[in-house]
């Protein structure tokens, strides 16, 4: 094989077809757009979801549910994650700043402590919210669960 003998596979390369360049080109007149109608005009673009006048899918399917704009989103942090921080960093006072420094939450998150896992030591936690099981688990070990 030599570089000067290389060529594309048979049928893989097509010539460009220049539309609308006179009758002799075979694509003159209507320039393969058919006669009249929106799609024959320049500048035509369909609306998103347009189905040729048929009722579009987004209007056929019923609406349901709603999104509460007043909902407060919490970043959930489980007790087992806090236990790992206590064991690895030897920190017994957990605040949002500590959780941010350890990569558990980001700076604009509201933090809620969830009850998965268990604590093995007394920990004082002050965050934005607690579940009932998490609060009970913290206080059963003699720790303090304080809401900010």
N, CA, C and O atoms as a GROMACS GRO file, in nm:
protein
  592
    1UNK      N    1   0.085  -0.119   0.000
    1UNK     CA    2   0.000   0.000   0.000
    1UNK      C    3   0.089   0.124   0.000
    1UNK      O    4   0.186   0.132   0.076
    2UNK      N    5   0.055   0.221  -0.086
    2UNK     CA    6   0.129   0.346  -0.094
    2UNK      C    7   0.032   0.462  -0.077
    2UNK      O    8  -0.086   0.451  -0.110
    3UNK      N    9   0.083   0.572  -0.025
    3UNK     CA   10  -0.004   0.687   0.000
    3UNK      C   11  -0.069   0.739  -0.127
    3UNK      O   12  -0.182   0.786  -0.124
    4UNK      N   13   0.002   0.731  -0.239
    4UNK     CA   14  -0.055   0.785  -0.363
    4UNK      C   15  -0.164   0.696  -0.422
    4UNK      O   16  -0.232   0.734  -0.516
    5UNK      N   17  -0.180   0.575  -0.365
    5UNK     CA   18  -0.286   0.487  -0.416
    5UNK      C   19  -0.410   0.486  -0.328
    5UNK      O   20  -0.509   0.421  -0.362
    6UNK      N   21  -0.405   0.556  -0.216
    6UNK     CA   22  -0.522   0.558  -0.126
    6UNK      C   23  -0.637   0.635  -0.187
    6UNK      O   24  -0.617   0.739  -0.249
    7UNK      N   25  -0.757   0.584  -0.171
    7UNK     CA   26  -0.876   0.655  -0.216
    7UNK      C   27  -0.994   0.610  -0.130
    7UNK      O   28  -0.991   0.500  -0.075
    8UNK      N   29  -1.097   0.695  -0.117
    8UNK     CA   30  -1.212   0.656  -0.035
    8UNK      C   31  -1.284   0.536  -0.093
    8UNK      O   32  -1.274   0.508  -0.213
    9UNK      N   33  -1.357   0.465  -0.007
    9UNK     CA   34  -1.434   0.348  -0.051
    9UNK      C   35  -1.536   0.388  -0.156
    9UNK      O   36  -1.582   0.502  -0.159
   10UNK      N   37  -1.571   0.294  -0.240
   10UNK     CA   38  -1.668   0.318  -0.345
   10UNK      C   39  -1.804   0.356  -0.284
   10UNK      O   40  -1.858   0.282  -0.202
   11UNK      N   41  -1.859   0.471  -0.324
   11UNK     CA   42  -1.990   0.514  -0.277
   11UNK      C   43  -1.990   0.588  -0.144
   11UNK      O   44  -2.095   0.629  -0.096
   12UNK      N   45  -1.872   0.607  -0.082
   12UNK     CA   46  -1.869   0.675   0.047
   12UNK      C   47  -1.864   0.827   0.033
   12UNK      O   48  -1.896   0.898   0.129
   13UNK      N   49  -1.826   0.877  -0.082
   13UNK     CA   50  -1.816   1.021  -0.102
   13UNK      C   51  -1.917   1.063  -0.208
   13UNK      O   52  -1.918   1.009  -0.319
   14UNK      N   53  -2.002   1.160  -0.173
   14UNK     CA   54  -2.101   1.209  -0.267
   14UNK      C   55  -2.067   1.352  -0.307
   14UNK      O   56  -2.012   1.427  -0.227
   15UNK      N   57  -2.099   1.390  -0.429
   15UNK     CA   58  -2.080   1.528  -0.472
   15UNK      C   59  -2.191   1.614  -0.414
   15UNK      O   60  -2.305   1.570  -0.400
   16UNK      N   61  -2.156   1.739  -0.380
   16UNK     CA   62  -2.258   1.832  -0.334
   16UNK      C   63  -2.355   1.863  -0.448
   16UNK      O   64  -2.314   1.874  -0.563
   17UNK      N   65  -2.482   1.875  -0.415
   17UNK     CA   66  -2.586   1.901  -0.513
   17UNK      C   67  -2.628   2.046  -0.496
   17UNK      O   68  -2.686   2.081  -0.393
   18UNK      N   69  -2.599   2.132  -0.596
   18UNK     CA   70  -2.628   2.275  -0.584
   18UNK      C   71  -2.771   2.302  -0.630
   18UNK      O   72  -2.802   2.295  -0.749
   19UNK      N   73  -2.856   2.333  -0.533
   19UNK     CA   74  -2.997   2.355  -0.562
   19UNK      C   75  -3.020   2.498  -0.612
   19UNK      O   76  -2.945   2.590  -0.579
   20UNK      N   77  -3.125   2.513  -0.691
   20UNK     CA   78  -3.170   2.646  -0.729
   20UNK      C   79  -3.074   2.722  -0.818
   20UNK      O   80  -3.065   2.844  -0.808
   21UNK      N   81  -2.999   2.652  -0.906
   21UNK     CA   82  -2.905   2.720  -0.994
   21UNK      C   83  -2.944   2.701  -1.141
   21UNK      O   84  -2.859   2.672  -1.225
   22UNK      N   85  -3.072   2.716  -1.169
   22UNK     CA   86  -3.120   2.710  -1.307
   22UNK      C   87  -3.173   2.573  -1.347
   22UNK      O   88  -3.144   2.472  -1.282
   23UNK      N   89  -3.252   2.573  -1.456
   23UNK     CA   90  -3.317   2.449  -1.500
   23UNK      C   91  -3.216   2.344  -1.544
   23UNK      O   92  -3.240   2.225  -1.526
   24UNK      N   93  -3.105   2.386  -1.601
   24UNK     CA   94  -3.006   2.291  -1.652
   24UNK      C   95  -2.941   2.208  -1.542
   24UNK      O   96  -2.889   2.100  -1.568
   25UNK      N   97  -2.944   2.258  -1.420
   25UNK     CA   98  -2.880   2.184  -1.310
   25UNK      C   99  -2.965   2.069  -1.262
   25UNK      O  100  -2.916   1.980  -1.192
   26UNK      N  101  -3.091   2.068  -1.297
   26UNK     CA  102  -3.183   1.965  -1.251
   26UNK      C  103  -3.245   1.999  -1.117
   26UNK      O  104  -3.335   1.928  -1.071
   27UNK      N  105  -3.200   2.104  -1.054
   27UNK     CA  106  -3.258   2.144  -0.924
   27UNK      C  107  -3.303   2.288  -0.927
   27UNK      O  108  -3.302   2.355  -0.824
   28UNK      N  109  -3.343   2.337  -1.045
   28UNK     CA  110  -3.389   2.476  -1.057
   28UNK      C  111  -3.536   2.486  -1.025
   28UNK      O  112  -3.594   2.395  -0.967
   29UNK      N  113  -3.596   2.597  -1.062
   29UNK     CA  114  -3.740   2.614  -1.041
   29UNK      C  115  -3.774   2.622  -0.894
   29UNK      O  116  -3.748   2.724  -0.830
   30UNK      N  117  -3.829   2.517  -0.839
   30UNK     CA  118  -3.868   2.518  -0.698
   30UNK      C  119  -3.752   2.478  -0.608
   30UNK      O  120  -3.767   2.480  -0.486
   31UNK      N  121  -3.639   2.444  -0.663
   31UNK     CA  122  -3.519   2.407  -0.587
   31UNK      C  123  -3.549   2.292  -0.491
   31UNK      O  124  -3.504   2.293  -0.376
   32UNK      N  125  -3.622   2.194  -0.537
   32UNK     CA  126  -3.658   2.071  -0.464
   32UNK      C  127  -3.739   2.094  -0.338
   32UNK      O  128  -3.745   2.008  -0.250
   33UNK      N  129  -3.803   2.212  -0.329
   33UNK     CA  130  -3.883   2.242  -0.210
   33UNK      C  131  -4.032   2.218  -0.232
   33UNK      O  132  -4.111   2.241  -0.140
   34UNK      N  133  -4.072   2.174  -0.349
   34UNK     CA  134  -4.215   2.156  -0.376
   34UNK      C  135  -4.280   2.289  -0.409
   34UNK      O  136  -4.210   2.388  -0.429
   35UNK      N  137  -4.412   2.292  -0.416
   35UNK     CA  138  -4.483   2.414  -0.453
   35UNK      C  139  -4.552   2.475  -0.333
   35UNK      O  140  -4.621   2.406  -0.258
   36UNK      N  141  -4.535   2.605  -0.314
   36UNK     CA  142  -4.603   2.686  -0.213
   36UNK      C  143  -4.588   2.629  -0.071
   36UNK      O  144  -4.517   2.530  -0.051
   37UNK      N  145  -4.652   2.690   0.023
   37UNK     CA  146  -4.650   2.642   0.162
   37UNK      C  147  -4.530   2.696   0.238
   37UNK      O  148  -4.432   2.742   0.179
   38UNK      N  149  -4.539   2.689   0.372
   38UNK     CA  150  -4.438   2.748   0.459
   38UNK      C  151  -4.299   2.691   0.433
   38UNK      O  152  -4.200   2.764   0.435
   39UNK      N  153  -4.291   2.561   0.408
   39UNK     CA  154  -4.159   2.499   0.397
   39UNK      C  155  -4.090   2.532   0.265
   39UNK      O  156  -3.972   2.502   0.248
   40UNK      N  157  -4.161   2.593   0.171
   40UNK     CA  158  -4.097   2.634   0.047
   40UNK      C  159  -4.037   2.774   0.060
   40UNK      O  160  -3.958   2.815  -0.025
   41UNK      N  161  -4.074   2.847   0.163
   41UNK     CA  162  -4.030   2.986   0.180
   41UNK      C  163  -3.896   2.992   0.254
   41UNK      O  164  -3.862   2.904   0.333
   42UNK      N  165  -3.821   3.098   0.225
   42UNK     CA  166  -3.696   3.116   0.300
   42UNK      C  167  -3.728   3.164   0.440
   42UNK      O  168  -3.829   3.232   0.461
   43UNK      N  169  -3.644   3.131   0.536
   43UNK     CA  170  -3.663   3.177   0.673
   43UNK      C  171  -3.762   3.095   0.752
   43UNK      O  172  -3.792   3.128   0.867
   44UNK      N  173  -3.815   2.988   0.692
   44UNK     CA  174  -3.915   2.908   0.765
   44UNK      C  175  -3.850   2.823   0.873
   44UNK      O  176  -3.749   2.757   0.848
   45UNK      N  177  -3.908   2.825   0.992
   45UNK     CA  178  -3.867   2.729   1.095
   45UNK      C  179  -3.990   2.693   1.177
   45UNK      O  180  -4.066   2.780   1.219
   46UNK      N  181  -4.009   2.562   1.200
   46UNK     CA  182  -4.127   2.515   1.274
   46UNK      C  183  -4.113   2.549   1.421
   46UNK      O  184  -4.002   2.559   1.473
   47UNK      N  185  -4.226   2.567   1.489
   47UNK     CA  186  -4.224   2.581   1.634
   47UNK      C  187  -4.179   2.451   1.697
   47UNK      O  188  -4.201   2.344   1.641
   48UNK      N  189  -4.116   2.459   1.812
   48UNK     CA  190  -4.077   2.339   1.884
   48UNK      C  191  -4.202   2.258   1.919
   48UNK      O  192  -4.297   2.314   1.973
   49UNK      N  193  -4.203   2.131   1.890
   49UNK     CA  194  -4.317   2.046   1.923
   49UNK      C  195  -4.428   2.051   1.821
   49UNK      O  196  -4.532   1.987   1.841
   50UNK      N  197  -4.411   2.126   1.710
   50UNK     CA  198  -4.516   2.135   1.609
   50UNK      C  199  -4.531   2.002   1.537
   50UNK      O  200  -4.432   1.943   1.494
   51UNK      N  201  -4.655   1.954   1.525
   51UNK     CA  202  -4.680   1.823   1.464
   51UNK      C  203  -4.772   1.835   1.344
   51UNK      O  204  -4.860   1.751   1.324
   52UNK      N  205  -4.753   1.940   1.264
   52UNK     CA  206  -4.831   1.954   1.141
   52UNK      C  207  -4.976   1.986   1.164
   52UNK      O  208  -5.059   1.952   1.079
   53UNK      N  209  -5.011   2.050   1.272
   53UNK     CA  210  -5.150   2.085   1.301
   53UNK      C  211  -5.218   1.985   1.392
   53UNK      O  212  -5.319   2.017   1.453
   54UNK      N  213  -5.164   1.864   1.401
   54UNK     CA  214  -5.216   1.766   1.498
   54UNK      C  215  -5.188   1.820   1.638
   54UNK      O  216  -5.090   1.890   1.660
   55UNK      N  217  -5.276   1.787   1.733
   55UNK     CA  218  -5.257   1.835   1.871
   55UNK      C  219  -5.123   1.780   1.924
   55UNK      O  220  -5.106   1.658   1.931
   56UNK      N  221  -5.030   1.867   1.960
   56UNK     CA  222  -4.897   1.819   1.999
   56UNK      C  223  -4.897   1.739   2.129
   56UNK      O  224  -4.986   1.754   2.212
   57UNK      N  225  -4.796   1.657   2.143
   57UNK     CA  226  -4.787   1.567   2.258
   57UNK      C  227  -4.794   1.642   2.390
   57UNK      O  228  -4.862   1.598   2.482
   58UNK      N  229  -4.724   1.755   2.402
   58UNK     CA  230  -4.721   1.824   2.529
   58UNK      C  231  -4.857   1.885   2.565
   58UNK      O  232  -4.878   1.924   2.680
   59UNK      N  233  -4.949   1.894   2.469
   59UNK     CA  234  -5.084   1.939   2.501
   59UNK      C  235  -5.182   1.823   2.516
   59UNK      O  236  -5.286   1.838   2.581
   60UNK      N  237  -5.149   1.707   2.458
   60UNK     CA  238  -5.236   1.589   2.472
   60UNK      C  239  -5.223   1.526   2.609
   60UNK      O  240  -5.321   1.475   2.664
   61UNK      N  241  -5.103   1.530   2.666
   61UNK     CA  242  -5.077   1.462   2.793
   61UNK      C  243  -5.124   1.553   2.906
   61UNK      O  244  -5.093   1.672   2.905
   62UNK      N  245  -5.199   1.500   3.002
   62UNK     CA  246  -5.251   1.585   3.110
   62UNK      C  247  -5.143   1.634   3.205
   62UNK      O  248  -5.040   1.569   3.223
   63UNK      N  249  -5.169   1.749   3.265
   63UNK     CA  250  -5.077   1.803   3.365
   63UNK      C  251  -5.109   1.739   3.500
   63UNK      O  252  -5.224   1.704   3.527
   64UNK      N  253  -5.007   1.723   3.584
   64UNK     CA  254  -5.032   1.673   3.718
   64UNK      C  255  -4.924   1.722   3.812
   64UNK      O  256  -4.813   1.755   3.769
   65UNK      N  257  -4.957   1.727   3.942
   65UNK     CA  258  -4.861   1.768   4.043
   65UNK      C  259  -4.833   1.917   4.038
   65UNK      O  260  -4.886   1.990   3.954
   66UNK      N  261  -4.747   1.961   4.131
   66UNK     CA  262  -4.704   2.100   4.129
   66UNK      C  263  -4.571   2.112   4.202
   66UNK      O  264  -4.534   2.023   4.279
   67UNK      N  265  -4.502   2.220   4.179
   67UNK     CA  266  -4.371   2.246   4.239
   67UNK      C  267  -4.389   2.358   4.339
   67UNK      O  268  -4.423   2.470   4.302
   68UNK      N  269  -4.366   2.328   4.467
   68UNK     CA  270  -4.384   2.429   4.570
   68UNK      C  271  -4.266   2.527   4.568
   68UNK      O  272  -4.153   2.489   4.595
   69UNK      N  273  -4.294   2.653   4.535
   69UNK     CA  274  -4.186   2.752   4.524
   69UNK      C  275  -4.134   2.794   4.661
   69UNK      O  276  -4.026   2.853   4.670
   70UNK      N  277  -4.208   2.764   4.767
   70UNK     CA  278  -4.165   2.803   4.901
   70UNK      C  279  -4.093   2.691   4.976
   70UNK      O  280  -4.061   2.706   5.094
   71UNK      N  281  -4.066   2.577   4.908
   71UNK     CA  282  -4.000   2.463   4.971
   71UNK      C  283  -3.857   2.500   5.011
   71UNK      O  284  -3.786   2.567   4.936
   72UNK      N  285  -3.815   2.455   5.131
   72UNK     CA  286  -3.676   2.474   5.170
   72UNK      C  287  -3.603   2.343   5.147
   72UNK      O  288  -3.639   2.239   5.203
   73UNK      N  289  -3.500   2.348   5.066
   73UNK     CA  290  -3.420   2.231   5.031
   73UNK      C  291  -3.306   2.215   5.130
   73UNK      O  292  -3.228   2.308   5.151
   74UNK      N  293  -3.297   2.098   5.192
   74UNK     CA  294  -3.188   2.069   5.284
   74UNK      C  295  -3.091   1.971   5.220
   74UNK      O  296  -3.130   1.884   5.142
   75UNK      N  297  -2.963   1.986   5.254
   75UNK     CA  298  -2.862   1.886   5.218
   75UNK      C  299  -2.858   1.785   5.330
   75UNK      O  300  -2.826   1.819   5.444
   76UNK      N  301  -2.891   1.660   5.299
   76UNK     CA  302  -2.896   1.555   5.402
   76UNK      C  303  -2.758   1.501   5.434
   76UNK      O  304  -2.681   1.467   5.344
   77UNK      N  305  -2.726   1.493   5.563
   77UNK     CA  306  -2.599   1.434   5.608
   77UNK      C  307  -2.634   1.329   5.713
   77UNK      O  308  -2.698   1.359   5.814
   78UNK      N  309  -2.593   1.205   5.689
   78UNK     CA  310  -2.627   1.096   5.779
   78UNK      C  311  -2.528   1.085   5.894
   78UNK      O  312  -2.416   1.137   5.888
   79UNK      N  313  -2.572   1.015   6.000
   79UNK     CA  314  -2.489   0.998   6.119
   79UNK      C  315  -2.360   0.921   6.090
   79UNK      O  316  -2.257   0.948   6.151
   80UNK      N  317  -2.366   0.826   5.997
   80UNK     CA  318  -2.244   0.750   5.967
   80UNK      C  319  -2.137   0.837   5.902
   80UNK      O  320  -2.017   0.813   5.921
   81UNK      N  321  -2.178   0.939   5.827
   81UNK     CA  322  -2.082   1.034   5.767
   81UNK      C  323  -2.018   1.117   5.878
   81UNK      O  324  -1.897   1.143   5.875
   82UNK      N  325  -2.099   1.159   5.975
   82UNK     CA  326  -2.046   1.237   6.088
   82UNK      C  327  -1.950   1.152   6.170
   82UNK      O  328  -1.846   1.201   6.216
   83UNK      N  329  -1.983   1.024   6.188
   83UNK     CA  330  -1.894   0.934   6.263
   83UNK      C  331  -1.758   0.921   6.193
   83UNK      O  332  -1.655   0.916   6.260
   84UNK      N  333  -1.758   0.915   6.060
   84UNK     CA  334  -1.632   0.908   5.985
   84UNK      C  335  -1.547   1.033   6.006
   84UNK      O  336  -1.426   1.025   6.022
   85UNK      N  337  -1.614   1.151   6.007
   85UNK     CA  338  -1.542   1.277   6.030
   85UNK      C  339  -1.483   1.278   6.170
   85UNK      O  340  -1.369   1.319   6.189
   86UNK      N  341  -1.561   1.232   6.269
   86UNK     CA  342  -1.514   1.228   6.408
   86UNK      C  343  -1.392   1.136   6.419
   86UNK      O  344  -1.294   1.170   6.485
   87UNK      N  345  -1.397   1.020   6.355
   87UNK     CA  346  -1.286   0.924   6.364
   87UNK      C  347  -1.162   0.972   6.290
   87UNK      O  348  -1.050   0.959   6.342
   88UNK      N  349  -1.180   1.029   6.170
   88UNK     CA  350  -1.063   1.067   6.090
   88UNK      C  351  -1.001   1.199   6.134
   88UNK      O  352  -0.878   1.211   6.137
   89UNK      N  353  -1.083   1.298   6.169
   89UNK     CA  354  -1.031   1.431   6.203
   89UNK      C  355  -1.028   1.459   6.353
   89UNK      O  356  -0.971   1.559   6.397
   90UNK      N  357  -1.090   1.371   6.432
   90UNK     CA  358  -1.095   1.388   6.578
   90UNK      C  359  -1.163   1.519   6.618
   90UNK      O  360  -1.118   1.589   6.709
   91UNK      N  361  -1.272   1.552   6.549
   91UNK     CA  362  -1.350   1.673   6.577
   91UNK      C  363  -1.480   1.630   6.642
   91UNK      O  364  -1.551   1.544   6.590
   92UNK      N  365  -1.512   1.690   6.758
   92UNK     CA  366  -1.634   1.651   6.831
   92UNK      C  367  -1.739   1.760   6.833
   92UNK      O  368  -1.849   1.739   6.884
   93UNK      N  369  -1.708   1.878   6.777
   93UNK     CA  370  -1.806   1.986   6.761
   93UNK      C  371  -1.830   2.005   6.612
   93UNK      O  372  -1.745   2.060   6.541
   94UNK      N  373  -1.945   1.958   6.564
   94UNK     CA  374  -1.976   1.963   6.421
   94UNK      C  375  -2.063   2.085   6.393
   94UNK      O  376  -2.169   2.103   6.453
   95UNK      N  377  -2.014   2.170   6.301
   95UNK     CA  378  -2.089   2.288   6.256
   95UNK      C  379  -2.094   2.284   6.103
   95UNK      O  380  -2.024   2.203   6.041
   96UNK      N  381  -2.174   2.370   6.042
   96UNK     CA  382  -2.176   2.373   5.895
   96UNK      C  383  -2.037   2.398   5.835
   96UNK      O  384  -2.004   2.344   5.730
   97UNK      N  385  -1.957   2.481   5.902
   97UNK     CA  386  -1.822   2.511   5.852
   97UNK      C  387  -1.736   2.385   5.846
   97UNK      O  388  -1.661   2.365   5.751
   98UNK      N  389  -1.747   2.300   5.950
   98UNK     CA  390  -1.670   2.175   5.953
   98UNK      C  391  -1.713   2.084   5.839
   98UNK      O  392  -1.629   2.022   5.773
   99UNK      N  393  -1.844   2.076   5.814
   99UNK     CA  394  -1.895   1.990   5.707
   99UNK      C  395  -1.854   2.043   5.569
   99UNK      O  396  -1.828   1.965   5.478
  100UNK      N  397  -1.847   2.176   5.555
  100UNK     CA  398  -1.804   2.236   5.429
  100UNK      C  399  -1.656   2.206   5.405
  100UNK      O  400  -1.616   2.171   5.294
  101UNK      N  401  -1.574   2.221   5.509
  101UNK     CA  402  -1.430   2.194   5.497
  101UNK      C  403  -1.402   2.048   5.463
  101UNK      O  404  -1.302   2.019   5.397
  102UNK      N  405  -1.487   1.956   5.507
  102UNK     CA  406  -1.469   1.815   5.480
  102UNK      C  407  -1.537   1.768   5.351
  102UNK      O  408  -1.539   1.649   5.321
  103UNK      N  409  -1.593   1.864   5.275
  103UNK     CA  410  -1.650   1.831   5.144
  103UNK      C  411  -1.786   1.763   5.149
  103UNK      O  412  -1.829   1.705   5.049
  104UNK      N  413  -1.853   1.768   5.263
  104UNK     CA  414  -1.984   1.702   5.276
  104UNK      C  415  -2.094   1.792   5.222
  104UNK      O  416  -2.191   1.744   5.164
  105UNK      N  417  -2.079   1.924   5.241
  105UNK     CA  418  -2.180   2.019   5.195
  105UNK      C  419  -2.109   2.137   5.129
  105UNK      O  420  -1.989   2.155   5.145
  106UNK      N  421  -2.185   2.217   5.055
  106UNK     CA  422  -2.128   2.339   4.998
  106UNK      C  423  -2.179   2.458   5.077
  106UNK      O  424  -2.272   2.446   5.157
  107UNK      N  425  -2.119   2.575   5.053
  107UNK     CA  426  -2.138   2.687   5.146
  107UNK      C  427  -2.280   2.743   5.153
  107UNK      O  428  -2.316   2.804   5.254
  108UNK      N  429  -2.359   2.725   5.049
  108UNK     CA  430  -2.495   2.780   5.051
  108UNK      C  431  -2.601   2.679   5.093
  108UNK      O  432  -2.720   2.710   5.095
  109UNK      N  433  -2.558   2.556   5.127
  109UNK     CA  434  -2.654   2.451   5.164
  109UNK      C  435  -2.709   2.471   5.304
  109UNK      O  436  -2.638   2.512   5.396
  110UNK      N  437  -2.839   2.441   5.319
  110UNK     CA  438  -2.896   2.424   5.452
  110UNK      C  439  -2.879   2.276   5.486
  110UNK      O  440  -2.911   2.190   5.404
  111UNK      N  441  -2.829   2.246   5.605
  111UNK     CA  442  -2.790   2.109   5.637
  111UNK      C  443  -2.889   2.047   5.734
  111UNK      O  444  -2.929   2.109   5.833
  112UNK      N  445  -2.929   1.922   5.705
  112UNK     CA  446  -3.018   1.846   5.792
  112UNK      C  447  -2.951   1.714   5.824
  112UNK      O  448  -2.904   1.644   5.735
  113UNK      N  449  -2.947   1.680   5.952
  113UNK     CA  450  -2.886   1.555   5.996
  113UNK      C  451  -2.991   1.445   5.990
  113UNK      O  452  -3.100   1.457   6.046
  114UNK      N  453  -2.956   1.336   5.920
  114UNK     CA  454  -3.046   1.222   5.902
  114UNK      C  455  -2.999   1.105   5.987
  114UNK      O  456  -2.884   1.102   6.030
  115UNK      N  457  -3.087   1.007   6.011
  115UNK     CA  458  -3.061   0.904   6.112
  115UNK      C  459  -2.993   0.776   6.068
  115UNK      O  460  -2.986   0.683   6.148
  116UNK      N  461  -2.942   0.766   5.945
  116UNK     CA  462  -2.877   0.642   5.903
  116UNK      C  463  -2.742   0.624   5.972
  116UNK      O  464  -2.668   0.721   5.988
  117UNK      N  465  -2.711   0.505   6.014
  117UNK     CA  466  -2.584   0.478   6.081
  117UNK      C  467  -2.597   0.503   6.231
  117UNK      O  468  -2.705   0.531   6.282
  118UNK      N  469  -2.482   0.492   6.301
  118UNK     CA  470  -2.486   0.518   6.444
  118UNK      C  471  -2.360   0.590   6.489
  118UNK      O  472  -2.254   0.579   6.427
  119UNK      N  473  -2.374   0.664   6.597
  119UNK     CA  474  -2.261   0.734   6.656
  119UNK      C  475  -2.199   0.647   6.764
  119UNK      O  476  -2.269   0.575   6.835
  120UNK      N  477  -2.066   0.654   6.775
  120UNK     CA  478  -1.997   0.575   6.877
  120UNK      C  479  -1.942   0.663   6.988
  120UNK      O  480  -1.893   0.613   7.089
  121UNK      N  481  -1.952   0.795   6.969
  121UNK     CA  482  -1.897   0.886   7.070
  121UNK      C  483  -1.988   1.008   7.086
  121UNK      O  484  -2.076   1.034   7.004
  122UNK      N  485  -1.964   1.081   7.194
  122UNK     CA  486  -2.042   1.202   7.224
  122UNK      C  487  -2.002   1.312   7.127
  122UNK      O  488  -1.884   1.348   7.117
  123UNK      N  489  -2.100   1.366   7.055
  123UNK     CA  490  -2.074   1.470   6.954
  123UNK      C  491  -2.174   1.583   6.973
  123UNK      O  492  -2.293   1.559   6.991
  124UNK      N  493  -2.125   1.707   6.968
  124UNK     CA  494  -2.211   1.825   6.972
  124UNK      C  495  -2.229   1.874   6.828
  124UNK      O  496  -2.132   1.908   6.761
  125UNK      N  497  -2.354   1.877   6.783
  125UNK     CA  498  -2.381   1.916   6.645
  125UNK      C  499  -2.474   2.036   6.643
  125UNK      O  500  -2.579   2.035   6.708
  126UNK      N  501  -2.435   2.139   6.569
  126UNK     CA  502  -2.525   2.253   6.549
  126UNK      C  503  -2.538   2.279   6.400
  126UNK      O  504  -2.447   2.329   6.335
  127UNK      N  505  -2.656   2.243   6.347
  127UNK     CA  506  -2.687   2.263   6.205
  127UNK      C  507  -2.830   2.316   6.193
  127UNK      O  508  -2.892   2.351   6.293
  128UNK      N  509  -2.883   2.321   6.070
  128UNK     CA  510  -3.012   2.385   6.046
  128UNK      C  511  -3.132   2.300   6.083
  128UNK      O  512  -3.237   2.355   6.118
  129UNK      N  513  -3.122   2.166   6.075
  129UNK     CA  514  -3.237   2.080   6.107
  129UNK      C  515  -3.192   1.938   6.139
  129UNK      O  516  -3.082   1.896   6.100
  130UNK      N  517  -3.277   1.865   6.210
  130UNK     CA  518  -3.251   1.725   6.248
  130UNK      C  519  -3.377   1.643   6.224
  130UNK      O  520  -3.488   1.695   6.236
  131UNK      N  521  -3.361   1.516   6.192
  131UNK     CA  522  -3.475   1.426   6.196
  131UNK      C  523  -3.489   1.378   6.341
  131UNK      O  524  -3.394   1.389   6.419
  132UNK      N  525  -3.605   1.326   6.375
  132UNK     CA  526  -3.630   1.282   6.513
  132UNK      C  527  -3.535   1.169   6.552
  132UNK      O  528  -3.484   1.167   6.664
  133UNK      N  529  -3.512   1.074   6.460
  133UNK     CA  530  -3.423   0.961   6.492
  133UNK      C  531  -3.279   1.007   6.511
  133UNK      O  532  -3.208   0.955   6.598
  134UNK      N  533  -3.235   1.103   6.431
  134UNK     CA  534  -3.098   1.154   6.444
  134UNK      C  535  -3.081   1.227   6.576
  134UNK      O  536  -2.981   1.209   6.645
  135UNK      N  537  -3.178   1.309   6.611
  135UNK     CA  538  -3.171   1.385   6.736
  135UNK      C  539  -3.167   1.290   6.855
  135UNK      O  540  -3.089   1.311   6.949
  136UNK      N  541  -3.250   1.186   6.852
  136UNK     CA  542  -3.254   1.088   6.960
  136UNK      C  543  -3.119   1.014   6.971
  136UNK      O  544  -3.070   0.990   7.081
  137UNK      N  545  -3.060   0.979   6.856
  137UNK     CA  546  -2.933   0.907   6.856
  137UNK      C  547  -2.820   0.993   6.913
  137UNK      O  548  -2.735   0.943   6.987
  138UNK      N  549  -2.818   1.121   6.879
  138UNK     CA  550  -2.714   1.212   6.928
  138UNK      C  551  -2.727   1.230   7.079
  138UNK      O  552  -2.629   1.222   7.153
  139UNK      N  553  -2.851   1.253   7.124
  139UNK     CA  554  -2.874   1.278   7.267
  139UNK      C  555  -2.859   1.152   7.351
  139UNK      O  556  -2.829   1.161   7.470
  140UNK      N  557  -2.880   1.034   7.292
  140UNK     CA  558  -2.862   0.910   7.368
  140UNK      C  559  -2.714   0.885   7.401
  140UNK      O  560  -2.683   0.818   7.499
  141UNK      N  561  -2.623   0.940   7.320
  141UNK     CA  562  -2.479   0.928   7.345
  141UNK      C  563  -2.428   1.043   7.433
  141UNK      O  564  -2.308   1.051   7.461
  142UNK      N  565  -2.518   1.131   7.476
  142UNK     CA  566  -2.479   1.243   7.562
  142UNK      C  567  -2.439   1.369   7.488
  142UNK      O  568  -2.391   1.465   7.548
  143UNK      N  569  -2.460   1.368   7.356
  143UNK     CA  570  -2.425   1.486   7.275
  143UNK      C  571  -2.538   1.588   7.274
  143UNK      O  572  -2.645   1.565   7.331
  144UNK      N  573  -2.512   1.701   7.209
  144UNK     CA  574  -2.610   1.808   7.199
  144UNK      C  575  -2.647   1.828   7.052
  144UNK      O  576  -2.560   1.841   6.966
  145UNK      N  577  -2.778   1.829   7.023
  145UNK     CA  578  -2.826   1.856   6.887
  145UNK      C  579  -2.893   1.993   6.890
  145UNK      O  580  -3.006   2.008   6.938
  146UNK      N  581  -2.821   2.092   6.838
  146UNK     CA  582  -2.871   2.230   6.845
  146UNK      C  583  -2.903   2.280   6.704
  146UNK      O  584  -2.821   2.271   6.614
  147UNK      N  585  -3.025   2.334   6.688
  147UNK     CA  586  -3.065   2.391   6.558
  147UNK      C  587  -3.020   2.536   6.552
  147UNK      O  588  -3.034   2.612   6.647
  148UNK      N  589  -2.965   2.573   6.434
  148UNK     CA  590  -2.921   2.712   6.416
  148UNK      C  591  -3.041   2.799   6.381
  148UNK      O  592  -3.026   2.920   6.361
   0.00000   0.00000   0.00000
